[in-house]
Amino acid sequence: GLATLSLSRDYIERRQSYYERTSSAMHEGDRDVVSDLEYNTSNKFSTAVSEGAVMLRQGFAEGLSGILSEPYNGALEDGSRGLIGGIGRGMVGAAIKPMIGVLDLASKSS
């Protein structure tokens, strides 16, 4: 999906893990993973908005933290070439990840 534009394997894997965890929990009724509000149909909309808000906040946090972490990790892996690539990935992620968060919020709210 759109998350692949972030150029961050870690980000993509965390999103996939989150969606797999919440999806299977909802099907299995695992109340440790899915809040009790999920089981109350009258609160379904507010729960969806709350979940969307969490995804929005995570998108902004991931985008901002990637500005520093991507160049650092790139430099550790591949020296100066990795640093330059990491700067590019960090800048792209800083733009893309918050947009993904906004889209997550919109999709959860609709």
C-alpha positions in Angstrom: 0.0 0.0 0.0 0.9 3.6 0.5 3.3 2.7 3.4 5.8 1.3 0.8 6.4 4.9 -0.3 7.9 5.6 3.2 11.0 3.5 2.1 11.2 2.1 5.6 11.0 -1.7 6.0 10.7 -1.3 9.8 7.7 1.0 9.4 6.0 -1.3 7.0 6.6 -4.3 9.2 5.2 -2.5 12.3 2.1 -1.5 10.4 1.5 -5.0 9.1 2.1 -6.5 12.5 -0.4 -4.0 14.0 -3.1 -4.7 11.5 -2.6 -8.5 11.8 -2.7 -8.4 15.6 -5.9 -6.2 15.7 -7.6 -8.1 12.9 -7.0 -11.5 14.4 -8.0 -10.2 17.9 -11.3 -8.9 16.6 -12.1 -12.2 14.9 -11.0 -14.3 18.0 -12.5 -11.9 20.5 -9.2 -11.3 22.3 -10.1 -8.6 24.9 -6.4 -8.2 25.8 -5.6 -6.7 22.4 -8.9 -5.1 21.4 -10.5 -2.8 24.0 -13.8 -3.6 25.5 -15.3 -0.7 23.5 -14.9 -2.8 20.3 -17.6 -5.2 21.7 -20.1 -2.4 22.3 -21.8 -1.5 19.0 -23.0 1.9 20.3 -19.4 3.0 20.8 -18.1 1.5 17.5 -17.7 5.0 15.8 -15.9 6.5 18.8 -13.6 3.5 19.0 -12.8 3.8 15.3 -12.0 7.5 15.6 -9.8 6.8 18.7 -7.9 4.1 16.7 -7.6 6.5 13.8 -6.2 9.2 16.1 -3.6 6.8 17.4 -2.6 6.0 13.8 -2.4 9.7 13.1 -0.2 10.3 16.1 2.0 7.4 15.2 2.4 8.6 11.6 3.7 12.0 12.8 5.9 10.5 15.5 7.4 8.0 13.0 7.9 10.7 10.4 9.7 13.0 12.8 11.9 10.3 14.4 12.9 9.0 11.0 14.6 12.3 10.2 17.3 11.3 12.7 17.0 7.5 12.8 17.2 6.8 9.1 20.5 8.6 8.5 22.0 7.1 11.7 21.0 3.5 10.7 22.1 4.1 7.1 25.5 5.3 8.3 25.9 2.2 10.6 25.0 -0.1 7.7 26.9 1.5 4.8 29.0 4.4 6.0 28.8 7.7 4.2 26.7 6.2 1.3 24.2 4.9 3.9 24.1 8.2 5.6 23.2 10.0 2.4 20.6 7.4 1.6 19.3 7.6 5.1 18.9 11.4 4.8 16.8 10.8 1.7 14.7 8.1 3.4 14.2 10.3 6.4 13.0 13.2 4.4 10.6 11.1 2.3 9.3 9.4 5.5 8.8 12.8 7.2 6.4 13.7 4.4 4.8 10.3 3.7 4.2 8.9 7.2 2.1 11.8 8.5 0.0 11.6 5.3 -0.6 7.9 5.9 -1.7 8.7 9.4 -4.2 11.3 8.1 -5.5 8.7 5.7 -5.7 6.1 8.5 -7.8 8.5 10.5 -10.1 9.3 7.6 -10.6 5.6 6.8 -11.3 4.7 10.4 -13.8 7.5 10.8 -15.8 6.8 7.7 
